[in-house]
Structures are given as structure tokens and as C-alpha cells.
Amino acid sequence: MSNLATLSAEQASAYKESRPTYPRSWYKMLTEKTTFHERAWDVGTGNGQAAVGLAEYYNRVVATDINQGQLNKATKHPKVTYLLTPESMSENELVAVLGGENSVDLVTAAQALHYFDLDKFYAVVKRVLRKPGGVIAVWVFNNIVISPPVDRVFKRLADSTVPFRTPRTDMSLAGYRTISFPFESVGIGSEGNPLPLDLPWKLSLDGFLAYLRSWQLVVKAKQQGVDLLPASLIDEFKAAWGSNSVKTVVYKFFMIAGKCKASDFDCPFRPPGGENWPQFPFPPPFNMDNMSRPPFLPPFNMDNMPRPPFQFQGRGPTPPWPRGFPSLPFMFGQ
């Protein structure tokens, strides 16, 4: 993650200008999977485009990143709070700044999951995600389809990045087919089987070159003294691009969404505001308007009680009964 943390302001600006805006239909699809819409967490927010999109559907969005340069370029929005979360921040500190346990309705990681320490990240997600009703969604793109001439030059550039790839970048290039995702599917992809999503976008030649310059593998190679994008290759891209300055390109995305498994629950239900309740098995107070049937029975009434193991015939003699108590025939309506 250190490469992400050290992106320069110029690289962060290029990153912002060359990435597509995610469509509203994606956010609507995810919103329909969450029970409540109080709080969302966009992790690895970068320039904030996903966070701003979520703000249309959630009352509050917490957007975090480890790179201050990215956050400085992030789009401002009254519902979005941007927070710098350095790698030195402890799990408990991160849970606290996000709103506490069982407080987040949707967690998103757009084009970022493969950079995380997955065990640590998933541990935080399982603590902050609302149970039940909360959802985590991750997505990534692994290719841009432009035109046959441009695609051929781009493939040569992609092949030249092989020496600088890591298992993490391989997970991205595989469209998250090989990434760990220990959550129960909500019908939007699953572990090992992400949902493919094509995103058409208008892209200029300058925007495309800005994307190439901000591509993490190209940045990493340059930091190691290897220029994968020399002037000669840029000239080839320009010649292949042709006279049309703006083209309709297709970003090849893949998405997985899921919810916590039953084994991740510390309390089987927790509506908004329930993050301060005591931990299960101590039953918290509940509001029947916001809940399904609770796991413990409310005070019973006699109409729902089973019949006693003995029956009375008419109003005959009754068994001995403590003085001062009503008779059993009276209690059971005999």
C-alpha cells in the first residue's frame, strides 16, 4: 500500500481526471440490498467519486484513504466526511472513527480491495457492518476496450508490466476472480464468480494518456528507474488513436457484494442507534416497529398457553389449592 500512500499531487490529479464516474444504477442496485440507509463507508476513496455517489442514497458517508494527496483532490459534499486513515491506525481506532460496531449499512471499495491487508480489513468490516441488513460491495476494472489499433499497442504496454506485478495486482487483473471474499452472496457476484459490468465512457486522448501515466504498475516501474511509457510509445498511441480526439471506450468492471454470515453475528439484530447496546446474549431493548420477531418470547397471555396436563369436567371437585388463589377452573375458563 506504500505506493498509494506516496502518490504525488500531480499523479492524484491525473488519476481523478482519467477514471470514469460510476453509474447511479450501481448505487441503486446496492441500496436495494441494504435494510437501512443511515451510514456508508467508502474505503480507499481516492478522489471520492464513489463516496459522492453514495451520498445520494445514504444520510452520511465516511470516506477514508491513506493518501493525503488523493483526499486533497476529493470532491466535496455536505454528506461526505473525508478522513485520513494511516496504516499505523489501530483496528479499534478505525472502528471508532467509522461510527462504532454495527453502525455501517454499506461498505464499498472501488478499485482498491487488492491493495488492502485483507485479514485486517475484513475484521474491521465484520465489526462495523450492521447485522443483519448491512452489505459490503467491491469492484475493479481490469481492461479498457478502445479500438483494435489502440488495443494492440495497449496490450504491448500491459505485457511489459509483468516484471512489476505482484500477487495483489494479479488479483486486480483477474477481475477479483481469485480474491478472498468471506461473505454470503446477496445476488451480486460471489467469491470466485464476480459479476461482469461494462461501463461505456467518453475518453479523450489526453485523458487516456493521463490514465496510463497514473497506472500503478507504470508508476511502480518508474520509481524503480524503468520508464514503461517512453515518448516513442506515446507517439504510437497517438497514431493509433486517430483524428477523433474523443472516443467511446468500454471499461471492463467486475463486482462482488455480500453480507455477514450468521457465524459473524454477535447479536442477531441491531437497528439504527443500536451500536451502544450490550453484547448478545444480554437482550437489548427493542422497538417492535423496526424488528422482525425477536429471538426471545415477550410476556405471554393465557390465550396462547397450552392446555394443562389434566382436564376438569364441569364444576366438580377441584384438587387441593393454596388458600387465597383462584380455582384452576376459573383460571382456565372452565
N, C-alpha and C positions, 0 to 999 in steps of 0.2 A: 504493500500500500504506500510505500515511501514515494514512488513516482507520482502518485496522485497528490500527495501532500505537498510536493515541491513544484507543481505546475506554476509557471510564471504568469504574470497578469496578461501578457500577450498571448500565451497559449490558451489561457482560460477564455479570453475573448474570442479566439478562433474556434474553440470548442463550442461556445454558445452559438456563434453565427452559422455553424455548419451542421447542427443537429436538427432534425425535424421536430415539429410540435406534435405531441401525441393527440390523437383524436378524442373528442368528447365521448364517442361511443365506447371507448375503452373504460373511461371512468364510470360511465353509467352502468356498464356491464358489471364492474366490480362493486359499485354502490348497491346494486340489487342483491349482492351476496352477503352484505353486512346487515345485521339486525338494527343497529343504532348508527347514527351519523354525527357523533359528538366530536371525535378526535381522530386524526390520521397522522401517521409518522412517515415522512419520505426520507429514507436513509440513503446517504451518498447523493444528496440532492443536486450537486453540481451547480448549474445555473438556475435551478428552481423551477424548470418548466413543468415537471410533474407535480410539484407542490402547488403551484398556482392553479393547475387543472383540477386538483383535488379540492381546492378551496371553494369551488362552485357547489360541492356536494357535502362537505363536512364543515361543522361550525368552527373548528380550529385545526390548523395543520402545523405540526412541528417538523421543520426541515433541517437535517443535520448533515454536516460534511467535515472531513478532516483538513480540507484545503481552504485557507482564508482567501486566496486569490479567486477561487470559484465563488465563494459567498459574496465577495465584493462585487461580482458581476451579476449576482442573482436578481431576478425580477421582484420588486417589492409588491406586497399585497397586504391589506389590513388583517386578513385572517391567517397569514403565514408568519411564523416566528422562526427565524434562521439562527441556528446555534452551531458554534464550532465545537466539535467533539474530538479532541486529540486522542491518539491511541493510548495515551497514558491514563485516560479517564477510566475509573473502575466501573465494574458492572453495576454496583449499587448506585453510584453517582449518575450513570446514564439512565437507569430506570427512574430515578428521582426527577431528572430534568424533563423526561418524557411525559410525566404525569402520574407515575406510580404504577403498581401492579394492577392488571385487569382494567386498564384505562383507555386502551387504544383500540379503535374499531377496525382500522385498516392500516397495514404496514405495506409500503411499496419500496422496491429497489429497482430503479430503472437504469439498465446498462451498468450495474455496479456490483451485483452479488458476487461475482467471481473474484473480486478484489478483497473480500472480507475474510476474516478468520471465521469460518462457518460455524464451528462449535460454539464460539463465544457469541456470535451474532444470534444464532438460533436460541441460545439460552436466554438472551435478553428478550427476544420476540415472544418466547413462551411465557415469560413473566409479565410483559406489558400487554399482550393481546387479550382482548376481552373474551371470556369463556362462559357460555357459548356465544356465538354471533360475530366474533372477530375473524378477519381474513388477512392473510399475507399474500401479496402478489409480486412476482418478479418477472422482468422481461429484458431481452437483449436482442440486438440485431447483429448478424454475422456476415452480411454482404449487402452491396448496393448494385442493382442491375440498372445500367445506363443505356448502353448501346453496344453492339458487338465490337466495334473498333476500340472504344474506351475500355470495355470489359477485358479485352485481351491484354492491354497494357497494365490494367489494374491487377490482373492475375500474376503477371510477372513481378509486380511490386509485392504482392501478398506472398509469393513463393520466396522472395528474398528475406522475408521476416522470420523464416523458420529457425535460424540460429538464436533468435532473441525471444522465442516463445517459451512459456513456462506451462506447467500443468494448469495454472489458473487461466491463462489466455487461451489454452486449448479448450477449456470448458466453454468459454465465450464463443470461439469459432465453431464449436459443435452445437451451438444453439441451445445450450443448457441441457442437452440430452444426457450428459454424463455427470451432472452436478447433483450433489446430495440435496434432497428436499423432504425432510421428515415430517410432512404434514398430510392430513387427509384431503383428498381432492374435493373441490367444490364444483367440478364440472368444467373447469378451465385448465386443461392440461393436467399432468401429474408427473411425479418423479419418473424420469426416463422417457416421457412422452409429452413434451411441451406442445402447446397449441400454436401452429404457424399463423402469423398475421402479416399480410403485405400492407405496407404503408406508402402510397404514392406521395411524391413531394416534388415541388419545383425547386430546382437547384441550378445555380449559375456556375460557370467555370471557376470563378474566384471562390465561390462557396465550397466547391468540390476540392480545390487545392488547399483551402483552409482546413477542411476535414482531414486530408492526407497529412498535413503538417502537424495536426493535433492528435493523430492516431497514436495510441500509447506505444505500440511496437516501434513506430518510426521515431518517437521521442526517446524511447529507451536506447535504440541503436545510436542515435546522435549523442546521447550522454556518454556512450562508450566509444565515441570517436568514429562512428561509421555513419555516413550520410546515405540513407537509402533513397533519398529523393533529390538527386542532383539536378542541375539545370538541364542536362540532356534529357532526363526522363520527364521533367516538366514540359519540355518542348514537345515530346511525343504525346503527352496527354492533350496539349493544346491542339496539335494537328489532328488527333483522333476525335476531339470534341466537335470540330467543325465550326460553321459560321453561326449557328444558333447559340447565343450566349446563355440562354436558359433552357434547360431540358426537364422533362418529366421523368424522374427516376423512381425506382421502387426499392425501399428499404425492406429487407427480409428479417422480420421480427419473430421471436418465439416467447411465449408467456406461460407461466405456471402459477396457479393460485391454489391456496389450501387453507385449512383451519386446523386448530389444535386437535390432536387425538384425545380420546377420553382419558388416556393414561397421563396426559399433561395437565388435567384439571386439578386444582387444589380445592375448588368449590364449584359444584355443578352449575351454578347460575350466579350472575353478578350484573345487575342492570346499572345504568349510568349513576355515578355517585357511590357505587359500592366498593370502591377501592380501599376504603377505610374500615370495611367490615372485618371482624375477626376471621381467622382462617378456619376452614372446614376441619373437623366435624361440628364445631360450635355453630349452630344455625343462626345466621344473621336475621335481622328484621326484614320483612319483605312487604312489597306492595302488590297485591293480587292483580291490580290493573296492568302491571308490566310483566307478569310472570305466567309461565305455564304451571301446572300442578307441582307444588313443592315436594321434595323427597321425604318430608315428614308429614304426618296427618295433623290437621287442625283439630281443635276440640270437637268431640263427636256430639251428635244428638241421638236421642233414643230411637228415632225413626230409622236410623241406619244400622242399629245394633242387631246382631244375630239373635235368634230366639234362644232362651235358656235351655239347658240340657234336660229340663223336666217341664211338664205341662200341667196346667191346672184345669180341672173340669168344673165348669160352672163356678159357684161360690162356696164350694165345700171347705172342709177344714184346711188350714194352711200349716206348713211346717213351723216349728218354733222360730221366733223372730225377735231380735232385741227390742225391749220396750222403748217406745218413742220413735221407732221407724215405721213408715207406712208399710202396709202389707204388700207382698210381692204381686198379688193380683192387681192391686191398684197401680203399681209401678209399670206393669207390663200390659195394662189396659184390659185385664180380664174382668 
